[in-house]
Amino acid sequence: MATYEPYDKFYRKAKAMGLPSRAAFKIEEIIARHRMAPKGARIVDLGCAPGGWLAILARAVGTGGRVVGVDLAPCRNVSAGAIAIVGDILNESIAARVANELGGGADLVTSDLAPKLTGIAARDQARSRELIDAAIEFTARVLKPGGAMVAKMFMGEEFKEVIAEFKQRFGEVEVMRTKASRPGSSELYVIARNFKRR
Ligand SMILES: C[S@@+](CC[C@H](N)C(=O)[O-])C[C@H]1O[C@@H](n2cnc3c(N)ncnc32)[C@H](O)[C@@H]1O
């Protein structure tokens, strides 16, 4: 069985590089492998605290791009070139605020959203499903036609249904794991491209 190592090599590397979280290496790998987040892109990052993905995305898009994050929790140090809004993605007014800050349709929406776990499997699974559904709805309000989404999800009963939902909305959908995911973790990343105009 895999053992949980809180201070693993990704944690130590993030600390040495001054990154707010080890999660930063997941989005770094995803955007490098899939050539996402080019210079000048507009990106929305859902579930952005403490700010690891924001740091990587802001660096990737450079000074000509724009990165807007949203989280229930504040980010302590937001990277230059990014802004973080404290709010709940389930609150309808937040998508309008994000679109306003972005100044145009997003090229990419990333979601590393995760619910607070209760340890009660059925409740955690339902909350996870609610969040991924909300992330897709939020994305539909801010993403440009032709744009892309990267979304974390957990392998579970709802997996097939969620992938079917992505396939209805995007022209290309694939699923990957990242090297920085913890051993034994059921987390997966959906890479969805070519958002369809409704
Ligand atoms: C795994 S953490 C994100 C880590 C982040 N990507 C990073 O690199 O630092 C998941 C985040 O999802 C946020 N979250 C969960 N439900 C949310 C909601 N309804 N609206 C906004 N953020 C939410 C949590 O507050 C938490 O900070």
The ligand as a Tripos MOL2 file, in Angstrom:
@<TRIPOS>MOLECULE
LIG
   27    29     1     0     0
SMALL
NO_CHARGES

@<TRIPOS>ATOM
      1 C1         -6.6160   21.5450   -3.7100 C.3       1 LIG1
      2 S1         -7.0630   23.1680   -3.2640 S.3       1 LIG1
      3 C2         -6.4400   24.1270   -4.6030 C.3       1 LIG1
      4 C3         -4.9370   24.2730   -4.6270 C.3       1 LIG1
      5 C4         -4.4720   25.3020   -5.6480 C.3       1 LIG1
      6 N1         -4.7170   24.8310   -7.0000 N.3       1 LIG1
      7 C5         -3.0020   25.6100   -5.5450 C.2       1 LIG1
      8 O1         -2.2340   25.2650   -6.4320 O.co2     1 LIG1
      9 O2         -2.5820   26.2460   -4.5710 O.co2     1 LIG1
     10 C6         -8.7860   23.1710   -3.5580 C.3       1 LIG1
     11 C7         -9.4600   24.5110   -3.2720 C.3       1 LIG1
     12 O3        -10.8390   24.4520   -3.7010 O.3       1 LIG1
     13 C8        -11.5160   25.4580   -2.9410 C.3       1 LIG1
     14 N2        -12.9720   25.3390   -3.0470 N.ar      1 LIG1
     15 C9        -13.7580   24.2940   -2.6780 C.ar      1 LIG1
     16 N3        -15.0600   24.5680   -2.9110 N.ar      1 LIG1
     17 C10       -15.1030   25.8220   -3.4580 C.ar      1 LIG1
     18 C11       -16.1610   26.6470   -3.9210 C.ar      1 LIG1
     19 N4        -17.4450   26.2690   -3.8600 N.pl3     1 LIG1
     20 N5        -15.8600   27.8670   -4.4450 N.ar      1 LIG1
     21 C12       -14.5570   28.2800   -4.4870 C.ar      1 LIG1
     22 N6        -13.5100   27.5310   -4.0560 N.ar      1 LIG1
     23 C13       -13.7760   26.3180   -3.5440 C.ar      1 LIG1
     24 C14       -10.9930   25.2090   -1.5150 C.3       1 LIG1
     25 O4        -11.2080   26.3320   -0.6860 O.3       1 LIG1
     26 C15        -9.5040   24.8880   -1.7830 C.3       1 LIG1
     27 O5         -8.6810   26.0160   -1.5560 O.3       1 LIG1
@<TRIPOS>BOND
     1     1     2 1
     2     2     3 1
     3     2    10 1
     4     3     4 1
     5     4     5 1
     6     5     6 1
     7     5     7 1
     8     7     8 2
     9     7     9 1
    10    10    11 1
    11    11    12 1
    12    11    26 1
    13    12    13 1
    14    13    14 1
    15    13    24 1
    16    14    15 ar
    17    14    23 ar
    18    15    16 ar
    19    16    17 ar
    20    17    18 ar
    21    17    23 ar
    22    18    19 1
    23    18    20 ar
    24    20    21 ar
    25    21    22 ar
    26    22    23 ar
    27    24    25 1
    28    24    26 1
    29    26    27 1
@<TRIPOS>SUBSTRUCTURE
     1 LIG1         1 GROUP 0 **** ****
